[in-house]
């Protein structure tokens, strides 16, 4: 799959009256999530604007949120991390936006995963953004399997964003046997010693909640 880069350097979206500090955003990361949003549009083009609930887990929350509100402006976003400090920083730089809520979510703990979906329900899109680099293969696979089986609505999408160095240690994200990504893209990152991998899994009726 070839991906064409659009329009040269990526511009950061600023909402009316937004106080987003563009100096806080890495250009390389902004380009990464621009690629991610293009992949998502190609995979789910006809339904992308009708998504109602989107969950973002992990790192670079500001960068990926700003890309996704461009293509799913009517969605309700759930922004999560295991650190309250990270979430407070996110709220500081997005304080003029009203289409999101924040919550502590630790993907390494089953109780945290269970409680979150119990109180917040299922999602059209779940993004695990560089959230598994510190977990063992067993914990990572159990966590991702839980997200796939219990967090997604029918035809919902689970997207995993990871540095290649993170997946080499424990192999590919084969967290459910015989389930393969419906779309997968690997790109090189300039000035870094690794690459980034985008994987998309669509909810399969073989695995009902």
Secondary structure, DSSP 4 states (H G I P E B T S, - for coil): ------SSSPPPP--TT----GGGS-HHHHHHHHHHHHHHHHHSGGGGGG--EEEEEES-HHHHHHHHHHH-TTPEEEEEES-HHHHHHHHHHTTT--SEEEEE--TT-HHHHHHHHHHH--EEEEEEES--TTS-HHHHHHHHHHHHHHSEEEEEEEEEEEEHHHHHTT-S---STT---SEEEEEE-TTSSSEEEEEEEEPPGGG--
